[in-house]
Amino acid sequence: MPGISTASLPDIVFMLLFFFMVTTVMRETDLKIKKPTLPKATEVKKLERKSLVSYIYVGKSKVEGQGGDKIQLNDRISDVKDVKYFIFAERDTHSEDEIPLLTTSIKADVESNVGTITDIKEELRNINALKINYSTLKGDVMDNVKKK
Amino acid sequence: MAKRDLPEINAGSMADIAFLLLIFFLVTTTMDVDTGISRKLPEKQPADAPEPPKLKEKNVFIVTVNRNNDILVEGETFMTIDKIREEAKKFIDNGGGLGNPIDGAEPAECDWCEGTKDPASSDHPNKAVISLESDRGTSYGTYIAVQNELVGAYTDLRNRLSKKLYGISYTELLKQANNNASNQSLKEKVKNIKTKYPQIISEAEPKK
């Protein structure tokens, strides 16, 4: 009985390797806040063209005892007033015709306050960045409310 | 053939190297797809802009979420989240009167609505406005849950209409239209459904 030839094993493994290399997205920003638990929703849309999306994170501070919602833009915890500079910086990296397509994705924790989100929305309205997306997971909406 | 001059490179360890890399990428891969509820914010009005026309009270469906995450509909009924969708659908689909003119045609009744035609509720889906009021202290989870239900109400109605007109659900129709972007008839169908049930949800600024 001849053994099974393993000559094609490297090929198979390479194929898998390439698949994972291509699909891998390296995380660009480290979270300085506690990882937000995203709310769940059913009527969700997929965000296409990730290069056009800028992310705003909202959540609790990692330091214990610091209350209130923190906003993270890029790698820093920032103030609501910095949102506009963040968006301006994002716009600079895109060409003129892509600017109306830019979407701001708000990744906020389930337990953050609507007030914080409204402040961000108000800033976005001021600079005419109107396309937003409330980042959610797919799931049952009742989960958002139950936990307490 | 005689003996080869050059010995072949031993490729036996190739698999091991590839495996190592494979495991590295397997571990670092995050397969998360970004999903969410998409919204378009209203444009900022200049300070001297004329007052927007007043809407008739019966054409506005007010959902209020207070700081204790209680949900109040039309300022009088407390409601749990799972009831909102039905209420919103009833309101949008009422069709009690004449709508805004579509494409310059005469204002007409909503002949695709299946509502009760209650004169005290909304006139027409394109006149029906859902207004979501919130408090600064409302929890984001509840807020999203309510938003989701309101969007869901529109999706349900659109699905129903699309099934009736074209035999497939609106969600399916959208998927098909996205997959063949050049297909004009699919685009027309999507547009038709959208004008029949336009999604008008206003997020009012929260009370201080």
Interface residues (C-beta under 8 A of the other chain):
Chain A: T6 L9 P10 V13 F14 L16 L17 F20 M21 T23 T24 V25 M26 R27 P39 A41 T42 E43 V44 K45 K46 L47 K50 V53 V58 T103 S105 A108 D109 V110 E111 S112 N113 V114 G115 I117 T118 K121 E122 L124 R125 N126 N128 L130 K131 I132 N133 Y134 S135 T136 L137 K138 V141 M142 N144 V145
Chain B: A11 M14 A15 A18 F19 L21 L22 F25 L26 T28 T29 T30 M31 V33 D34 T35 G36 I37 S38 R39 K40 L41 P42 E43 K44 V65 N69 I81 D82 S134 D135 R136 G137 T138 S139 Y140 G141 T142 Y143 I144 A145 Q147 N148 E149 V151 G152 T155 E203 E205 P206
